[in-house]
Amino acid sequence: MSQRIALVTGGSRGLGKNAVLKLAAAGVDIIFTYRSQQDAARDVVAEIEKTGAKAVALQLNVSEIASFTEFAQQVKVQLKQEWGRDSVDCLVNNAGIGLYAPFAETSEAMFDELMNIHFKGPFFLTQQLLPLIADGGRILNVSTGLARFALPGYAAYASMKGAMEVLTRYQAKELGARGISVNSIAPGAIETDFGGGHLRDNEELNRYVASQTALGRTGLPDDIGEAIVALLSDNLHWMTAQRIEVSGGMFL
Ligand SMILES: NC(=O)c1ccc[n+]([C@@H]2O[C@H](COP(=O)([O-])OP(=O)(O)OC[C@H]3O[C@@H](n4cnc5c(N)ncnc54)[C@H](OP(=O)(O)O)[C@@H]3O)[C@@H](O)[C@H]2O)c1
């Protein structure tokens, strides 16, 4: 079997970083993207290489749809140069931001930013990358627990993720003919830089979330990185069009 390669957006920090390190440790080579933090991306490449896996970091802003043709070209060149291949096996649409805004106070600019990053971007990026995803490959879209339960302040953000969950089923239906399975992972609240790191840094919020979680604590990046490795493993090749919540049982 040929070396597996995963392309992960937003691999420079947080859940994406954790996932690429865990995938690499499981023997998967990595292409990942960063938006602005080139130094952080360089450090992640070095950490991945320590596991013996290959890694390439590329700059990408997922809200700049006009840049996707050029980005796909860069992926193609890297695949040829580093692996002598013309496709990746897995695509993980992970890059994103947290933007807190109550429904009544959400501006059009906030809505558009969230839509571009969390829905329109992954929609057209995946479309652009289709020729570079191997037949029999995998797509994993990162959603959120907030698409199932409602917490004030996340109307626009969670709506975009909800749209991604619907898109996941359509992609699964339409790409099934190529043997590509498409699923979404919905993390609960996880301690990262997300949303200004408020879950990690605000003790009161952290305690509240833990009290509402069946397994009794907030989520950590490892919880999601490990789940992403498991969901992309060969053992789950027959699973498609599913939303898998990985939240420790938040707001049951
Ligand atoms: N943390 C949570 O509680 C939680 C829960 C459920 C779902 N999620 C979802 O999980 C995903 C990752 O979140 P995280 O917690 O890991 O966040 P994070 O720690 O803030 O990391 C965000 C990552 O996305 C990249 N990024 C941000 N905006 C981007 C853009 N416009 N274009 C391209 N890349 C961009 C960042 O790149 P730079 O480093 O270069 O800025 C970074 O690599 C997001 O889709 C988020 O919605 C998070």
The ligand as an SDF file (V2000), in Angstrom:
LIG
                    3D

 48 52  0  0  0  0  0  0  0  0999 V2000
  -11.7520   24.8900   20.2950 N   0  0  0  0  0  0  0  0  0  0  0  0
  -13.0370   24.5780   20.3730 C   0  0  0  0  0  0  0  0  0  0  0  0
  -13.6680   24.6270   21.4340 O   0  0  0  0  0  0  0  0  0  0  0  0
  -13.7580   24.0980   19.1380 C   0  0  0  0  0  0  0  0  0  0  0  0
  -14.9700   23.4010   19.3230 C   0  0  0  0  0  0  0  0  0  0  0  0
  -15.6640   22.9540   18.2070 C   0  0  0  0  0  0  0  0  0  0  0  0
  -15.1680   23.1820   16.9470 C   0  0  0  0  0  0  0  0  0  0  0  0
  -13.9960   23.8730   16.7910 N   0  0  0  0  0  0  0  0  0  0  0  0
  -13.5230   24.0680   15.4150 C   0  0  0  0  0  0  0  0  0  0  0  0
  -12.2530   23.4670   15.2940 O   0  0  0  0  0  0  0  0  0  0  0  0
  -11.4910   24.1280   14.2940 C   0  0  0  0  0  0  0  0  0  0  0  0
  -10.1130   24.5000   14.8470 C   0  0  0  0  0  0  0  0  0  0  0  0
  -10.2760   25.3710   15.9500 O   0  0  0  0  0  0  0  0  0  0  0  0
   -9.1300   25.5590   17.0570 P   0  0  0  0  0  0  0  0  0  0  0  0
   -9.7930   25.4900   18.3660 O   0  0  0  0  0  0  0  0  0  0  0  0
   -7.9960   24.6660   16.7810 O   0  0  0  0  0  0  0  0  0  0  0  0
   -8.7280   27.1000   16.7790 O   0  0  0  0  0  0  0  0  0  0  0  0
   -7.3080   27.8210   16.9400 P   0  0  0  0  0  0  0  0  0  0  0  0
   -6.5040   27.2110   18.0370 O   0  0  0  0  0  0  0  0  0  0  0  0
   -7.6430   29.2720   17.0130 O   0  0  0  0  0  0  0  0  0  0  0  0
   -6.5480   27.5150   15.5390 O   0  0  0  0  0  0  0  0  0  0  0  0
   -7.1120   27.9660   14.3480 C   0  0  0  0  0  0  0  0  0  0  0  0
   -6.3300   27.4800   13.1500 C   0  0  0  0  0  0  0  0  0  0  0  0
   -7.0330   27.8850   11.9700 O   0  0  0  0  0  0  0  0  0  0  0  0
   -6.2160   28.7570   11.1900 C   0  0  0  0  0  0  0  0  0  0  0  0
   -7.0610   29.8020   10.6180 N   0  0  0  0  0  0  0  0  0  0  0  0
   -7.8320   30.7060   11.2700 C   0  0  0  0  0  0  0  0  0  0  0  0
   -8.4690   31.5020   10.3770 N   0  0  0  0  0  0  0  0  0  0  0  0
   -8.1000   31.0800    9.1500 C   0  0  0  0  0  0  0  0  0  0  0  0
   -8.3840   31.5060    7.8320 C   0  0  0  0  0  0  0  0  0  0  0  0
   -9.1870   32.5570    7.5630 N   0  0  0  0  0  0  0  0  0  0  0  0
   -7.8160   30.8470    6.7950 N   0  0  0  0  0  0  0  0  0  0  0  0
   -6.9850   29.8250    7.0280 C   0  0  0  0  0  0  0  0  0  0  0  0
   -6.6360   29.3810    8.2490 N   0  0  0  0  0  0  0  0  0  0  0  0
   -7.1890   30.0060    9.2870 C   0  0  0  0  0  0  0  0  0  0  0  0
   -5.1530   29.2960   12.1370 C   0  0  0  0  0  0  0  0  0  0  0  0
   -3.9890   29.6910   11.3960 O   0  0  0  0  0  0  0  0  0  0  0  0
   -2.8880   30.7270   12.0480 P   0  0  0  0  0  0  0  0  0  0  0  0
   -2.2460   29.9950   13.1780 O   0  0  0  0  0  0  0  0  0  0  0  0
   -1.9050   30.9960   10.9640 O   0  0  0  0  0  0  0  0  0  0  0  0
   -3.6730   31.8980   12.5130 O   0  0  0  0  0  0  0  0  0  0  0  0
   -4.9520   28.0760   13.0440 C   0  0  0  0  0  0  0  0  0  0  0  0
   -4.1040   27.1410   12.4040 O   0  0  0  0  0  0  0  0  0  0  0  0
  -12.3130   25.3370   13.8390 C   0  0  0  0  0  0  0  0  0  0  0  0
  -13.0150   25.0080   12.6510 O   0  0  0  0  0  0  0  0  0  0  0  0
  -13.3180   25.5110   14.9890 C   0  0  0  0  0  0  0  0  0  0  0  0
  -14.5000   26.1120   14.5460 O   0  0  0  0  0  0  0  0  0  0  0  0
  -13.2830   24.3170   17.8550 C   0  0  0  0  0  0  0  0  0  0  0  0
  1  2  1  0
  2  3  2  0
  2  4  1  0
  4  5  1  0
  4 48  2  0
  5  6  2  0
  6  7  1  0
  7  8  2  0
  8  9  1  0
  8 48  1  0
  9 10  1  0
  9 46  1  0
 10 11  1  0
 11 12  1  0
 11 44  1  0
 12 13  1  0
 13 14  1  0
 14 15  2  0
 14 16  1  0
 14 17  1  0
 17 18  1  0
 18 19  2  0
 18 20  1  0
 18 21  1  0
 21 22  1  0
 22 23  1  0
 23 24  1  0
 23 42  1  0
 24 25  1  0
 25 26  1  0
 25 36  1  0
 26 27  1  0
 26 35  1  0
 27 28  2  0
 28 29  1  0
 29 30  1  0
 29 35  2  0
 30 31  1  0
 30 32  2  0
 32 33  1  0
 33 34  2  0
 34 35  1  0
 36 37  1  0
 36 42  1  0
 37 38  1  0
 38 39  2  0
 38 40  1  0
 38 41  1  0
 42 43  1  0
 44 45  1  0
 44 46  1  0
 46 47  1  0
M  CHG  2   8   1  16  -1
M  END
$$$$
